[in-house]
């Protein structure tokens, strides 16, 4: 028996404890500053546990995992067949500097749990012009088949108004699509966004394509390509140094048939500081306040709006009344909206932005109140410090009992006394008693709610979020009834983003990934995270590109309600 065990161990020992063969390939080994390289970790004859991970990152490059593939390789050696399974893990490397950088070793965990380190790789980055034909183009098209439904080779390319600018000042980035076949663009093809752009270290706002969007031609090497602007964006660098702007991805086609996809390379933006700290940079800031009343009631919810206008990044300002505290006056966390306009002329691009904050005020006692003026500091493009102030707002708060019922829009529930000459009067006494008890209960509940609104910021924030959510979701359902599916996509998307902004006190312009990152940073459990990101990607696609079908938009609405229910259950730590 012992001999058999020894023989079995000898027979199978070559297959146990043997480390897999691992190679790392980098293609190409030399790239330009606005190009990317593909790196593959190949594990032969053994599938590892999980995806290989980078042992460390020097910060000289960005790395993105693109997926994996498995290949069967057969070799005939001396009449025998040698079969190998190659498991490849694919990554995209985007450099951040010129010169030779080191891609550190990857960690591969074998099926037995052993960790193996690969060899490090070298990638050379040469300085090249900011505008050139990208290295990553779509393939699989016949360049000699010039039918309207085929683009030929296609790619995306950034054109920016400037790539060196001051921190928190604006630039306009035009995203061009270039194709081999000019008739493809002339026949009004359809473009569908697969994923959005990314500006590391800054903010980005969609402006849409220009009205006059002529087809242009450019020479790349020995070949002519034809292009037009697909989208334009307004950008503000918030950090200083070298920042990268990554293009979105698009699929395209004509006549409802998708014929290919287009991708592009990132472009480098250099941002320098004007002041010692990040601040608003612009020539002017105007502050406008809209308060509809001079007299209000105790515990009345009064709308109050504050608008900031300027020629710079007014989205930089967040809740100007955040530090304003008035005794017996509750100021709810605001919601906000952002509008932008621009004038793009030769040699100049002037922007105009307006950010409006929507507040709710609830006074707790009688008396005369004054909302003090707020002062916003900013710097001119020359670095000179200045500021802009609002005007104070005064109003009077009165109890409902002191208001003439006939003259007041907000009159209390009033019981009018009448003389009745029949019955014993007991029924009226009981009715008045029950009505009085009911009013006491309602008043107590209302008082408890108002008190909680003034003391529990999370409850107040959640209450405001639900109010706006109900309004926008009602508008989206109404749009579906009218077969306005594109508007419905935009409204459903807006309702989810605004609900997250209201509930978690984030900016209305926060991206879905930024919302997920915030929840993860707070260790808040978001069960529907993947479904949320997938749904928001689809809604982005249909809100700004194509139009969904009726069945699709109804399915998105149902998904949105499930995700909103999950978001509503998240408990915000105090």
Order of alpha helices (4+ residues) and beta strands (2+ residues): alpha-beta-beta-beta-beta-beta-beta-beta-beta-beta-beta-beta-beta-beta-alpha-beta-beta-beta-beta-beta-beta-beta-beta-beta-beta-beta-beta-beta-beta-beta-beta-beta-beta-beta-alpha-alpha-alpha-alpha-alpha-alpha
